[in-house]
Amino acid sequence: MANSCQADGGRSSTTGCAAASMGEGAGMRVWGAIVVGVLCVLIGALWFLQGIGVVGGSFMTGSKLWLFIGVVVVLAGIALLRSGYRARRRVDRP
């Protein structure tokens, strides 16, 4: 089943066709970035808390290495969330 952009060769509404083609794959990438960002923030926070000794029961407890790894992962997650939300605003605009 072809969409209207493919049926008429994209001549009827070039902006509509561009938005449709961008929205198909871009929406999944945006949500993927948001989901991965949330996971990074949660896992990084856990590693940070283990690194400072708040969460126990692991070889990571009390290790400064995991404190720094946790901070880096949290920051990467925040960057992914920020880029995902910015891209989401661009994709959602008509």
Biopython code that builds the backbone (N, CA, C, O; Angstrom):
import numpy as np
from Bio.PDB.StructureBuilder import StructureBuilder

atoms = [
    (1, "MET", "N", (0.842, -1.166, 0.000)),
    (1, "MET", "CA", (0.000, 0.000, 0.000)),
    (1, "MET", "C", (0.893, 1.237, 0.000)),
    (1, "MET", "O", (1.675, 1.429, 0.931)),
    (2, "ALA", "N", (0.794, 2.063, -1.008)),
    (2, "ALA", "CA", (1.622, 3.245, -1.138)),
    (2, "ALA", "C", (0.946, 4.431, -0.465)),
    (2, "ALA", "O", (-0.279, 4.558, -0.485)),
    (3, "ASN", "N", (1.770, 5.306, 0.136)),
    (3, "ASN", "CA", (1.177, 6.515, 0.691)),
    (3, "ASN", "C", (0.982, 7.529, -0.426)),
    (3, "ASN", "O", (1.424, 7.298, -1.551)),
    (4, "SER", "N", (0.328, 8.646, -0.136)),
    (4, "SER", "CA", (0.006, 9.616, -1.172)),
    (4, "SER", "C", (1.265, 10.240, -1.766)),
    (4, "SER", "O", (1.238, 10.677, -2.917)),
    (5, "CYS", "N", (2.351, 10.293, -1.031)),
    (5, "CYS", "CA", (3.584, 10.874, -1.555)),
    (5, "CYS", "C", (4.169, 9.991, -2.650)),
    (5, "CYS", "O", (4.705, 10.496, -3.636)),
    (6, "GLN", "N", (4.069, 8.660, -2.480)),
    (6, "GLN", "CA", (4.600, 7.754, -3.488)),
    (6, "GLN", "C", (3.669, 7.659, -4.679)),
    (6, "GLN", "O", (4.132, 7.460, -5.802)),
    (7, "ALA", "N", (2.374, 7.795, -4.468)),
    (7, "ALA", "CA", (1.405, 7.609, -5.545)),
    (7, "ALA", "C", (1.528, 8.687, -6.612)),
    (7, "ALA", "O", (1.410, 8.385, -7.799)),
    (8, "ASP", "N", (1.764, 9.944, -6.218)),
    (8, "ASP", "CA", (1.850, 11.007, -7.211)),
    (8, "ASP", "C", (3.276, 11.514, -7.399)),
    (8, "ASP", "O", (3.494, 12.579, -7.976)),
    (9, "GLY", "N", (4.233, 10.753, -6.914)),
    (9, "GLY", "CA", (5.621, 11.142, -7.084)),
    (9, "GLY", "C", (6.039, 12.300, -6.198)),
    (9, "GLY", "O", (7.096, 12.891, -6.421)),
    (10, "GLY", "N", (5.242, 12.637, -5.203)),
    (10, "GLY", "CA", (5.577, 13.709, -4.284)),
    (10, "GLY", "C", (5.286, 15.093, -4.830)),
    (10, "GLY", "O", (5.794, 16.082, -4.302)),
    (11, "ARG", "N", (4.473, 15.186, -5.886)),
    (11, "ARG", "CA", (4.217, 16.484, -6.505)),
    (11, "ARG", "C", (3.137, 17.280, -5.801)),
    (11, "ARG", "O", (3.149, 18.508, -5.892)),
    (12, "SER", "N", (2.203, 16.649, -5.103)),
    (12, "SER", "CA", (1.061, 17.375, -4.553)),
    (12, "SER", "C", (1.451, 18.273, -3.384)),
    (12, "SER", "O", (1.016, 19.423, -3.323)),
    (13, "SER", "N", (2.236, 17.785, -2.488)),
    (13, "SER", "CA", (2.607, 18.583, -1.318)),
    (13, "SER", "C", (3.998, 18.165, -0.875)),
    (13, "SER", "O", (4.155, 17.203, -0.124)),
    (14, "THR", "N", (4.991, 18.879, -1.333)),
    (14, "THR", "CA", (6.353, 18.484, -1.001)),
    (14, "THR", "C", (6.640, 18.613, 0.476)),
    (14, "THR", "O", (7.375, 17.792, 1.024)),
    (15, "THR", "N", (6.088, 19.614, 1.145)),
    (15, "THR", "CA", (6.328, 19.735, 2.581)),
    (15, "THR", "C", (5.629, 18.613, 3.333)),
    (15, "THR", "O", (6.159, 18.102, 4.320)),
    (16, "GLY", "N", (4.455, 18.231, 2.879)),
    (16, "GLY", "CA", (3.747, 17.120, 3.518)),
    (16, "GLY", "C", (4.487, 15.812, 3.334)),
    (16, "GLY", "O", (4.554, 15.001, 4.258)),
    (17, "CYS", "N", (5.043, 15.596, 2.156)),
    (17, "CYS", "CA", (5.794, 14.370, 1.891)),
    (17, "CYS", "C", (7.077, 14.339, 2.701)),
    (17, "CYS", "O", (7.452, 13.293, 3.229)),
    (18, "ALA", "N", (7.752, 15.473, 2.803)),
    (18, "ALA", "CA", (8.983, 15.527, 3.590)),
    (18, "ALA", "C", (8.681, 15.251, 5.057)),
    (18, "ALA", "O", (9.426, 14.533, 5.724)),
    (19, "ALA", "N", (7.596, 15.818, 5.555)),
    (19, "ALA", "CA", (7.236, 15.595, 6.956)),
    (19, "ALA", "C", (6.849, 14.142, 7.186)),
    (19, "ALA", "O", (7.185, 13.560, 8.218)),
    (20, "ALA", "N", (6.135, 13.549, 6.213)),
    (20, "ALA", "CA", (5.729, 12.156, 6.366)),
    (20, "ALA", "C", (6.931, 11.239, 6.354)),
    (20, "ALA", "O", (7.014, 10.324, 7.173)),
    (21, "SER", "N", (7.876, 11.465, 5.435)),
    (21, "SER", "CA", (9.034, 10.589, 5.380)),
    (21, "SER", "C", (9.941, 10.791, 6.578)),
    (21, "SER", "O", (10.564, 9.836, 7.042)),
    (22, "MET", "N", (10.032, 12.016, 7.093)),
    (22, "MET", "CA", (10.839, 12.270, 8.273)),
    (22, "MET", "C", (10.194, 11.662, 9.506)),
    (22, "MET", "O", (10.890, 11.153, 10.385)),
    (23, "GLY", "N", (8.871, 11.710, 9.579)),
    (23, "GLY", "CA", (8.170, 11.233, 10.757)),
    (23, "GLY", "C", (8.187, 9.728, 10.919)),
    (23, "GLY", "O", (8.097, 9.231, 12.041)),
    (24, "GLU", "N", (8.300, 8.991, 9.826)),
    (24, "GLU", "CA", (8.253, 7.538, 9.913)),
    (24, "GLU", "C", (9.418, 6.981, 10.723)),
    (24, "GLU", "O", (9.203, 6.263, 11.700)),
    (25, "GLY", "N", (10.638, 7.299, 10.333)),
    (25, "GLY", "CA", (11.796, 6.760, 11.038)),
    (25, "GLY", "C", (12.274, 7.638, 12.167)),
    (25, "GLY", "O", (12.828, 7.143, 13.148)),
    (26, "ALA", "N", (12.066, 8.938, 12.042)),
    (26, "ALA", "CA", (12.560, 9.863, 13.059)),
    (26, "ALA", "C", (11.832, 9.672, 14.382)),
    (26, "ALA", "O", (12.432, 9.802, 15.449)),
    (27, "GLY", "N", (10.555, 9.369, 14.316)),
    (27, "GLY", "CA", (9.800, 9.170, 15.552)),
    (27, "GLY", "C", (10.334, 8.014, 16.376)),
    (27, "GLY", "O", (10.402, 8.101, 17.602)),
    (28, "MET", "N", (10.711, 6.938, 15.712)),
    (28, "MET", "CA", (11.261, 5.788, 16.432)),
    (28, "MET", "C", (12.631, 6.116, 17.009)),
    (28, "MET", "O", (12.948, 5.704, 18.125)),
    (29, "ARG", "N", (13.446, 6.855, 16.258)),
    (29, "ARG", "CA", (14.765, 7.241, 16.775)),
    (29, "ARG", "C", (14.626, 8.154, 17.981)),
    (29, "ARG", "O", (15.390, 8.050, 18.941)),
    (30, "VAL", "N", (13.652, 9.046, 17.929)),
    (30, "VAL", "CA", (13.437, 9.976, 19.045)),
    (30, "VAL", "C", (13.037, 9.206, 20.289)),
    (30, "VAL", "O", (13.610, 9.406, 21.360)),
    (31, "TRP", "N", (12.061, 8.329, 20.152)),
    (31, "TRP", "CA", (11.626, 7.550, 21.320)),
    (31, "TRP", "C", (12.716, 6.607, 21.790)),
    (31, "TRP", "O", (12.840, 6.358, 22.989)),
    (32, "GLY", "N", (13.508, 6.079, 20.869)),
    (32, "GLY", "CA", (14.631, 5.229, 21.257)),
    (32, "GLY", "C", (15.646, 5.997, 22.085)),
    (32, "GLY", "O", (16.156, 5.479, 23.079)),
    (33, "ALA", "N", (15.947, 7.239, 21.681)),
    (33, "ALA", "CA", (16.885, 8.066, 22.439)),
    (33, "ALA", "C", (16.333, 8.370, 23.826)),
    (33, "ALA", "O", (17.077, 8.377, 24.807)),
    (34, "ILE", "N", (15.035, 8.621, 23.909)),
    (34, "ILE", "CA", (14.429, 8.921, 25.209)),
    (34, "ILE", "C", (14.474, 7.699, 26.129)),
    (34, "ILE", "O", (14.816, 7.817, 27.305)),
    (35, "VAL", "N", (14.132, 6.540, 25.599)),
    (35, "VAL", "CA", (14.134, 5.315, 26.411)),
    (35, "VAL", "C", (15.552, 4.969, 26.872)),
    (35, "VAL", "O", (15.765, 4.654, 28.043)),
    (36, "VAL", "N", (16.514, 5.028, 25.957)),
    (36, "VAL", "CA", (17.906, 4.736, 26.323)),
    (36, "VAL", "C", (18.413, 5.778, 27.315)),
    (36, "VAL", "O", (19.161, 5.441, 28.233)),
    (37, "GLY", "N", (18.018, 7.034, 27.143)),
    (37, "GLY", "CA", (18.417, 8.080, 28.082)),
    (37, "GLY", "C", (17.900, 7.821, 29.490)),
    (37, "GLY", "O", (18.632, 7.984, 30.465)),
    (38, "VAL", "N", (16.639, 7.417, 29.594)),
    (38, "VAL", "CA", (16.063, 7.110, 30.916)),
    (38, "VAL", "C", (16.794, 5.934, 31.550)),
    (38, "VAL", "O", (17.117, 5.965, 32.737)),
    (39, "LEU", "N", (17.055, 4.894, 30.755)),
    (39, "LEU", "CA", (17.781, 3.731, 31.284)),
    (39, "LEU", "C", (19.185, 4.117, 31.749)),
    (39, "LEU", "O", (19.639, 3.653, 32.795)),
    (40, "CYS", "N", (19.870, 4.957, 30.987)),
    (40, "CYS", "CA", (21.210, 5.407, 31.372)),
    (40, "CYS", "C", (21.172, 6.186, 32.678)),
    (40, "CYS", "O", (22.030, 6.000, 33.540)),
    (41, "VAL", "N", (20.184, 7.055, 32.827)),
    (41, "VAL", "CA", (20.082, 7.838, 34.060)),
    (41, "VAL", "C", (19.826, 6.909, 35.251)),
    (41, "VAL", "O", (20.447, 7.065, 36.302)),
    (42, "LEU", "N", (18.927, 5.957, 35.091)),
    (42, "LEU", "CA", (18.614, 5.052, 36.202)),
    (42, "LEU", "C", (19.792, 4.153, 36.564)),
    (42, "LEU", "O", (20.127, 4.014, 37.741)),
    (43, "ILE", "N", (20.418, 3.548, 35.570)),
    (43, "ILE", "CA", (21.555, 2.657, 35.832)),
    (43, "ILE", "C", (22.745, 3.453, 36.369)),
    (43, "ILE", "O", (23.427, 3.018, 37.297)),
    (44, "GLY", "N", (22.983, 4.622, 35.777)),
    (44, "GLY", "CA", (24.079, 5.465, 36.266)),
    (44, "GLY", "C", (23.860, 5.907, 37.702)),
    (44, "GLY", "O", (24.805, 5.960, 38.488)),
    (45, "ALA", "N", (22.626, 6.225, 38.046)),
    (45, "ALA", "CA", (22.320, 6.616, 39.431)),
    (45, "ALA", "C", (22.566, 5.449, 40.382)),
    (45, "ALA", "O", (23.092, 5.641, 41.479)),
    (46, "LEU", "N", (22.192, 4.248, 39.970)),
    (46, "LEU", "CA", (22.445, 3.069, 40.800)),
    (46, "LEU", "C", (23.940, 2.865, 40.995)),
    (46, "LEU", "O", (24.391, 2.627, 42.115)),
    (47, "TRP", "N", (24.717, 2.956, 39.914)),
    (47, "TRP", "CA", (26.167, 2.790, 40.022)),
    (47, "TRP", "C", (26.787, 3.882, 40.883)),
    (47, "TRP", "O", (27.706, 3.619, 41.658)),
    (48, "PHE", "N", (26.286, 5.108, 40.748)),
    (48, "PHE", "CA", (26.777, 6.200, 41.587)),
    (48, "PHE", "C", (26.508, 5.900, 43.058)),
    (48, "PHE", "O", (27.393, 6.044, 43.901)),
    (49, "LEU", "N", (25.281, 5.481, 43.359)),
    (49, "LEU", "CA", (24.936, 5.178, 44.747)),
    (49, "LEU", "C", (25.735, 4.001, 45.284)),
    (49, "LEU", "O", (26.088, 3.985, 46.463)),
    (50, "GLN", "N", (26.026, 3.022, 44.449)),
    (50, "GLN", "CA", (26.881, 1.914, 44.884)),
    (50, "GLN", "C", (28.307, 2.404, 45.097)),
    (50, "GLN", "O", (28.992, 1.964, 46.021)),
    (51, "GLY", "N", (28.743, 3.302, 44.249)),
    (51, "GLY", "CA", (30.099, 3.822, 44.376)),
    (51, "GLY", "C", (30.323, 4.604, 45.660)),
    (51, "GLY", "O", (31.414, 4.560, 46.228)),
    (52, "ILE", "N", (29.306, 5.317, 46.122)),
    (52, "ILE", "CA", (29.466, 6.071, 47.374)),
    (52, "ILE", "C", (29.069, 5.239, 48.595)),
    (52, "ILE", "O", (29.174, 5.714, 49.726)),
    (53, "GLY", "N", (28.614, 4.001, 48.374)),
    (53, "GLY", "CA", (28.346, 3.091, 49.481)),
    (53, "GLY", "C", (26.933, 3.124, 50.023)),
    (53, "GLY", "O", (26.673, 2.527, 51.068)),
    (54, "VAL", "N", (26.007, 3.798, 49.356)),
    (54, "VAL", "CA", (24.623, 3.860, 49.833)),
    (54, "VAL", "C", (23.904, 2.542, 49.557)),
    (54, "VAL", "O", (23.166, 2.048, 50.409)),
    (55, "VAL", "N", (24.113, 1.974, 48.375)),
    (55, "VAL", "CA", (23.522, 0.686, 48.007)),
    (55, "VAL", "C", (24.609, -0.364, 48.148)),
    (55, "VAL", "O", (25.670, -0.260, 47.532)),
    (56, "GLY", "N", (24.344, -1.364, 48.954)),
    (56, "GLY", "CA", (25.355, -2.382, 49.221)),
    (56, "GLY", "C", (25.052, -3.702, 48.531)),
    (56, "GLY", "O", (24.089, -3.822, 47.773)),
    (57, "GLY", "N", (25.891, -4.685, 48.808)),
    (57, "GLY", "CA", (25.668, -6.034, 48.316)),
    (57, "GLY", "C", (26.311, -6.335, 46.976)),
    (57, "GLY", "O", (25.877, -7.254, 46.280)),
    (58, "SER", "N", (27.329, -5.587, 46.599)),
    (58, "SER", "CA", (27.953, -5.796, 45.301)),
    (58, "SER", "C", (29.440, -5.494, 45.401)),
    (58, "SER", "O", (29.887, -4.824, 46.332)),
    (59, "PHE", "N", (30.200, -5.991, 44.438)),
    (59, "PHE", "CA", (31.621, -5.667, 44.404)),
    (59, "PHE", "C", (31.848, -4.196, 44.085)),
    (59, "PHE", "O", (32.951, -3.683, 44.275)),
    (60, "MET", "N", (30.811, -3.512, 43.602)),
    (60, "MET", "CA", (30.917, -2.095, 43.258)),
    (60, "MET", "C", (30.745, -1.191, 44.470)),
    (60, "MET", "O", (31.067, -0.005, 44.403)),
    (61, "THR", "N", (30.250, -1.723, 45.564)),
    (61, "THR", "CA", (29.964, -0.923, 46.753)),
    (61, "THR", "C", (31.247, -0.316, 47.313)),
    (61, "THR", "O", (32.210, -1.024, 47.604)),
    (62, "GLY", "N", (31.242, 1.000, 47.457)),
    (62, "GLY", "CA", (32.369, 1.708, 48.034)),
    (62, "GLY", "C", (33.525, 1.949, 47.081)),
    (62, "GLY", "O", (34.562, 2.458, 47.505)),
    (63, "SER", "N", (33.386, 1.604, 45.821)),
    (63, "SER", "CA", (34.458, 1.780, 44.845)),
    (63, "SER", "C", (34.303, 3.122, 44.120)),
    (63, "SER", "O", (33.267, 3.398, 43.516)),
    (64, "LYS", "N", (35.341, 3.939, 44.193)),
    (64, "LYS", "CA", (35.295, 5.251, 43.539)),
    (64, "LYS", "C", (35.211, 5.121, 42.023)),
    (64, "LYS", "O", (34.686, 6.013, 41.356)),
    (65, "LEU", "N", (35.715, 4.039, 41.478)),
    (65, "LEU", "CA", (35.626, 3.822, 40.035)),
    (65, "LEU", "C", (34.163, 3.824, 39.594)),
    (65, "LEU", "O", (33.818, 4.459, 38.598)),
    (66, "TRP", "N", (33.299, 3.115, 40.333)),
    (66, "TRP", "CA", (31.884, 3.043, 39.960)),
    (66, "TRP", "C", (31.157, 4.351, 40.229)),
    (66, "TRP", "O", (30.148, 4.645, 39.587)),
    (67, "LEU", "N", (31.661, 5.133, 41.170)),
    (67, "LEU", "CA", (31.105, 6.462, 41.390)),
    (67, "LEU", "C", (31.303, 7.310, 40.134)),
    (67, "LEU", "O", (30.366, 7.955, 39.664)),
    (68, "PHE", "N", (32.513, 7.309, 39.595)),
    (68, "PHE", "CA", (32.798, 8.106, 38.397)),
    (68, "PHE", "C", (32.111, 7.549, 37.161)),
    (68, "PHE", "O", (31.619, 8.314, 36.331)),
    (69, "ILE", "N", (32.069, 6.227, 37.027)),
    (69, "ILE", "CA", (31.358, 5.616, 35.898)),
    (69, "ILE", "C", (29.880, 5.985, 35.967)),
    (69, "ILE", "O", (29.272, 6.300, 34.944)),
    (70, "GLY", "N", (29.300, 5.949, 37.161)),
    (70, "GLY", "CA", (27.900, 6.318, 37.332)),
    (70, "GLY", "C", (27.625, 7.750, 36.931)),
    (70, "GLY", "O", (26.616, 8.031, 36.283)),
    (71, "VAL", "N", (28.511, 8.664, 37.307)),
    (71, "VAL", "CA", (28.335, 10.073, 36.952)),
    (71, "VAL", "C", (28.386, 10.239, 35.435)),
    (71, "VAL", "O", (27.568, 10.961, 34.864)),
    (72, "VAL", "N", (29.335, 9.580, 34.780)),
    (72, "VAL", "CA", (29.461, 9.692, 33.323)),
    (72, "VAL", "C", (28.221, 9.135, 32.624)),
    (72, "VAL", "O", (27.729, 9.728, 31.664)),
    (73, "VAL", "N", (27.718, 7.998, 33.104)),
    (73, "VAL", "CA", (26.536, 7.386, 32.487)),
    (73, "VAL", "C", (25.300, 8.263, 32.712)),
    (73, "VAL", "O", (24.473, 8.398, 31.810)),
    (74, "VAL", "N", (25.164, 8.853, 33.887)),
    (74, "VAL", "CA", (24.038, 9.762, 34.145)),
    (74, "VAL", "C", (24.112, 10.971, 33.213)),
    (74, "VAL", "O", (23.096, 11.378, 32.649)),
    (75, "LEU", "N", (25.286, 11.539, 33.050)),
    (75, "LEU", "CA", (25.436, 12.699, 32.166)),
    (75, "LEU", "C", (25.139, 12.328, 30.712)),
    (75, "LEU", "O", (24.515, 13.103, 29.986)),
    (76, "ALA", "N", (25.582, 11.153, 30.294)),
    (76, "ALA", "CA", (25.270, 10.699, 28.937)),
    (76, "ALA", "C", (23.768, 10.491, 28.769)),
    (76, "ALA", "O", (23.213, 10.818, 27.720)),
    (77, "GLY", "N", (23.107, 9.954, 29.786)),
    (77, "GLY", "CA", (21.662, 9.772, 29.743)),
    (77, "GLY", "C", (20.921, 11.098, 29.665)),
    (77, "GLY", "O", (19.935, 11.221, 28.939)),
    (78, "ILE", "N", (21.392, 12.082, 30.408)),
    (78, "ILE", "CA", (20.771, 13.403, 30.357)),
    (78, "ILE", "C", (20.943, 14.016, 28.969)),
    (78, "ILE", "O", (20.021, 14.639, 28.442)),
    (79, "ALA", "N", (22.120, 13.837, 28.380)),
    (79, "ALA", "CA", (22.349, 14.354, 27.029)),
    (79, "ALA", "C", (21.435, 13.673, 26.014)),
    (79, "ALA", "O", (20.902, 14.331, 25.121)),
    (80, "LEU", "N", (21.252, 12.364, 26.143)),
    (80, "LEU", "CA", (20.335, 11.643, 25.252)),
    (80, "LEU", "C", (18.899, 12.115, 25.433)),
    (80, "LEU", "O", (18.181, 12.317, 24.453)),
    (81, "LEU", "N", (18.482, 12.289, 26.672)),
    (81, "LEU", "CA", (17.124, 12.781, 26.934)),
    (81, "LEU", "C", (16.917, 14.168, 26.341)),
    (81, "LEU", "O", (15.888, 14.452, 25.729)),
    (82, "ARG", "N", (17.896, 15.008, 26.530)),
    (82, "ARG", "CA", (17.780, 16.376, 26.013)),
    (82, "ARG", "C", (17.687, 16.379, 24.484)),
    (82, "ARG", "O", (16.848, 17.075, 23.911)),
    (83, "SER", "N", (18.548, 15.603, 23.833)),
    (83, "SER", "CA", (18.499, 15.562, 22.366)),
    (83, "SER", "C", (17.217, 14.892, 21.887)),
    (83, "SER", "O", (16.662, 15.289, 20.862)),
    (84, "GLY", "N", (16.740, 13.888, 22.609)),
    (84, "GLY", "CA", (15.497, 13.231, 22.232)),
    (84, "GLY", "C", (14.303, 14.153, 22.331)),
    (84, "GLY", "O", (13.448, 14.163, 21.446)),
    (85, "TYR", "N", (14.236, 14.932, 23.404)),
    (85, "TYR", "CA", (13.116, 15.857, 23.551)),
    (85, "TYR", "C", (13.187, 17.002, 22.547)),
    (85, "TYR", "O", (12.157, 17.471, 22.061)),
    (86, "ARG", "N", (14.400, 17.451, 22.238)),
    (86, "ARG", "CA", (14.534, 18.496, 21.212)),
    (86, "ARG", "C", (14.103, 17.963, 19.849)),
    (86, "ARG", "O", (13.379, 18.639, 19.118)),
    (87, "ALA", "N", (14.540, 16.769, 19.510)),
    (87, "ALA", "CA", (14.164, 16.178, 18.220)),
    (87, "ALA", "C", (12.669, 15.895, 18.182)),
    (87, "ALA", "O", (12.044, 16.012, 17.128)),
    (88, "ARG", "N", (12.099, 15.531, 19.299)),
    (88, "ARG", "CA", (10.662, 15.253, 19.357)),
    (88, "ARG", "C", (9.865, 16.514, 19.048)),
    (88, "ARG", "O", (8.847, 16.453, 18.358)),
    (89, "ARG", "N", (10.321, 17.651, 19.553)),
    (89, "ARG", "CA", (9.647, 18.915, 19.242)),
    (89, "ARG", "C", (9.727, 19.235, 17.758)),
    (89, "ARG", "O", (8.774, 19.757, 17.181)),
    (90, "ARG", "N", (10.871, 18.921, 17.133)),
    (90, "ARG", "CA", (11.018, 19.182, 15.707)),
    (90, "ARG", "C", (10.133, 18.259, 14.881)),
    (90, "ARG", "O", (9.539, 18.702, 13.898)),
    (91, "VAL", "N", (10.032, 16.992, 15.255)),
    (91, "VAL", "CA", (9.232, 16.024, 14.507)),
    (91, "VAL", "C", (7.751, 16.303, 14.674)),
    (91, "VAL", "O", (6.988, 16.144, 13.721)),
    (92, "ASP", "N", (7.324, 16.714, 15.858)),
    (92, "ASP", "CA", (5.904, 16.941, 16.129)),
    (92, "ASP", "C", (5.361, 18.206, 15.478)),
    (92, "ASP", "O", (4.149, 18.329, 15.302)),
    (93, "ARG", "N", (6.223, 19.141, 15.117)),
    (93, "ARG", "CA", (5.749, 20.386, 14.501)),
    (93, "ARG", "C", (5.259, 20.103, 13.097)),
    (93, "ARG", "O", (5.882, 19.341, 12.358)),
    (94, "PRO", "N", (4.142, 20.717, 12.723)),
    (94, "PRO", "CA", (3.615, 20.501, 11.355)),
    (94, "PRO", "C", (4.413, 21.270, 10.321)),
    (94, "PRO", "O", (4.109, 21.203, 9.131)),
]
sb = StructureBuilder()
sb.init_structure("model")
sb.init_model(0)
sb.init_chain("A")
sb.init_seg("    ")
for serial, (resi, resn, name, xyz) in enumerate(atoms, 1):
    if name == "N":
        sb.init_residue(resn, " ", resi, " ")
    sb.init_atom(name, np.array(xyz, "f"), 0.0, 1.0, " ", f" {name:<3s}", serial, name[0])
structure = sb.get_structure()
